[in-house]
Amino acid sequence: MKMFVYLLDLKDDKEKMRCYLKRHKEVEPAVPQKLKELGVLHSRVCRLGTRLVNVLITEDSFRPEDIAKYTDNATCKKWDDEMMTYQQKAPCAAEGEWWALTETVFMCDTIGIGS
């Protein structure tokens, strides 16, 4: 398995944030299905203020560029287009990057450590 962590910002607009959060309680079934097809085993989006963090746990064969195939599905494309109306790039996003891929600077696995 691999893990990827991405950052993105919501637009600083209370109504847009409310709509974004509400819509994520009604995710189109095609969205998780397409992620599964791409090799995403787990996706979690967390929020602190306007900052979003998306943690992807993927199959070993997954490559970050594979996520571009997500919008090959018409329902996922429509969902993505709608979500982009609520979002904006994080300040440190690279050119052409929407969700900014982070760099891992520390990792600590505690499985197997005695209590």
Residue, then its C-alpha position, 0 to 999 in steps of 0.5 A: m500500500k501507498m499513502f498520498v496526502y493532498l491539500l486544497d482550500l475551500k473558498d472563504d465563503k460560509e455559504k459555499m462551505r456549507c454547500y460543500l459539506k452538505r454535498h459530501k453527505e450525498v456523494e454520487p456512488a460513481v465517485p467511490q466506485k471510480l476511485k476504487e477502479l483507479g486503485v484507491l483503497h481509502s480516501r479521507v477528506c478532513r477540514l480545518g477552517t478553509r484548509l482541506v486535507n485528502v489522505l489516499i491509501t492506494e494499491d502499490s500500483f497507483r501513481p499520482e498521475d492516475i487520478a487524472k483518469y477520475t474524470d473519464n467518468a461523466t458523473c465524476k467529471k460533473w461532481d468534480d466540476e461542481m466541487m471546484t466551484y467551492q474550492q481554490k488551490a492551496p497557496c503552495a500548489a504547483e503550476g497545473e496542480w489543483w489538489a497539492l501533493t504534500e511531501t512526507v517529512f516524518m513517519c512513525d509506525t507504532i504497530g508492534i511497539g510494546s505498551 
